[in-house]
Amino acid sequence: MTLLATDRRRDARVVALAVATPVVLVVGGFFAEAAQPPGSYDAVGQTVSTLAGLGATDRWIMAAALAAAGALNVLVALFLRGVGRSARLVLGVGGAAVVVAALAAQPVHGSSPLHMTGTVIGAVALAVWPLPLAADRGLDPDLRRDSLVATGAMAVALAWLCAQAWTDGTWLGVAERVLILSETVWPLRIAIASWRGSRRRPWSETGWDTLALAVLAPVVLVVGLLAAEAAWPGPDPGSQSFSALAGLGATNRWIMAGTLGLVGVLLVIIAFGLRPRVPRPAWSLLAAGGVLLAVAGLNPQPVGGYSMVHMVAAGLSWFAFTTWPLGLALSPAVDPGLRRTSAIAFAVLAVLCAWFTVELVTAGEFYGLSQRVLVVSQAVWPIRVAIAVLDHRSPAPAERALRG
């Protein structure tokens, strides 16, 4: 019993280290960017290496954040239990390479070979270290599958970053941040799995973490919205859309753009947390909506025009968030009470979506208000679902029906 308690405490410390990694990077990046003179740094087109480079103001902030994040990855690799040595070795190499890249600063003009070598090794290692997990037959099948998906997603992000770097793309900074975020969040998933044990969680134990994230999503949305409005106090919020607050003409547009991206990521994680408990059409639509919301946030509207990618992604995300309750309402394997409330939720969201569409098409004076009511309502609904599935026990036939 004492040995088990010790292992549990060590696993909890690894989770804390894994949580600290993205927090250190995000907070460090925020303060490093704030330290730069106004207009001297563009987070969309410039990398974090610039913030840690010799030409940056107070470059030690970003350099220290990168070095700390790399060191944290090394510690996670050293103390992580329940996964193979090869995966931990690759993770540790990636973390060490990030430390090297942080300490070997880019010069004011040109590039540092040592910095670039550390950056490339770190980016590749942190993208491929889930592959040994996917190949480990001793791990939980869900974790193996998720590891393969994670590698694919990070490989796509890495390819996007390379394409932006080779073509001098205007989205180099965004591409790098997407890759960094995905690479720093994934060790947390593994650390939590190790903490809980490699066995599958019983049907009745799923839910508390998903419920916490479901509560967090609308909180982040509202706080981000209020902060973005406070940073740009001129326009009338009643007629001002989220897209305007995240657009290229907005003051501190990164607040709303980052909020949309973060909420999108949270909703994807929530969808996968609900996956064992709700029908596939429901959680798939919720996850798709989260991805599309993040895409819309990362593709801002230009000044005086429209971004087709933004408009299509935003429109499809509203559709996905509105219709995903139907996947619950139409499934006989779902608890009758949840089916009934899901049908009501779909009807309410459909009415709100219609109101927003009318305001959008007619340039109505309540365009911004209708969008806020719709988006907040869509963000709140996962809480109801997470609460409903938290304590509800379903027999094995229902479980098979939901997963099929």
Stockholm file with secondary structure:
# STOCKHOLM 1.0

chainA/1-404         MTLLATDRRRDARVVALAVATPVVLVVGGFFAEAAQPPGSYDAVGQTVSTLAGLGATDRWIMAAALAAAGALNVLVALFLRGVGRSARLVLGVGGAAVVVAALAAQPVHGSSPLHMTGTVIGAVALAVWPLPLAADRGLDPDLRRDSLVATGAMAVALAWLCAQAWTDGTWLGVAERVLILSETVWPLRIAIASWRGSRRRPWSETGWDTLALAVLAPVVLVVGLLAAEAAWPGPDPGSQSFSALAGLGATNRWIMAGTLGLVGVLLVIIAFGLRPRVPRPAWSLLAAGGVLLAVAGLNPQPVGGYSMVHMVAAGLSWFAFTTWPLGLALSPAVDPGLRRTSAIAFAVLAVLCAWFTVELVTAGEFYGLSQRVLVVSQAVWPIRVAIAVLDHRSPAPAERALRG
#=GR chainA/1-404 SS CHHHHHHHHHHHHHHHHHHHHHHHHHHHHHHHHHTSCTTSCCTTTSCHHHHHSTTSTTTHHHHHHHHHHHHHHHHHHHHCCSSCHHHHHHHHHHHHHHHHHHHSCCCSSSCCHHHHHHHHHHHHHHHHTHHHHHHCTTSCHHHHHHHHHHHHHHHHHHHHHHHHHHTTCTTHHHHHHHHHHHHHHHHHHHHHHHHHCSSCCCGGGCCHHHHHHHHHHHHHHHHHHHHHHHHSCSSCGGGCCHHHHHSTTSTTTHHHHHHHHHHHHHHHHHHHHHTTTSCHHHHHHHHHHHHHHHHHHHSCCCTTSCCHHHHHHHHHHHHHHHHHHHHHHTCTTSCHHHHHHHHHHHHHHHHHHHHHHHHHHHTCTTHHHHHHHHHHHHHHHHHHHHHHHHHCCCCHHHHHHHHC
#=GC SS_cons         CHHHHHHHHHHHHHHHHHHHHHHHHHHHHHHHHHTSCTTSCCTTTSCHHHHHSTTSTTTHHHHHHHHHHHHHHHHHHHHCCSSCHHHHHHHHHHHHHHHHHHHSCCCSSSCCHHHHHHHHHHHHHHHHTHHHHHHCTTSCHHHHHHHHHHHHHHHHHHHHHHHHHHTTCTTHHHHHHHHHHHHHHHHHHHHHHHHHCSSCCCGGGCCHHHHHHHHHHHHHHHHHHHHHHHHSCSSCGGGCCHHHHHSTTSTTTHHHHHHHHHHHHHHHHHHHHHTTTSCHHHHHHHHHHHHHHHHHHHSCCCTTSCCHHHHHHHHHHHHHHHHHHHHHHTCTTSCHHHHHHHHHHHHHHHHHHHHHHHHHHHTCTTHHHHHHHHHHHHHHHHHHHHHHHHHCCCCHHHHHHHHC
//
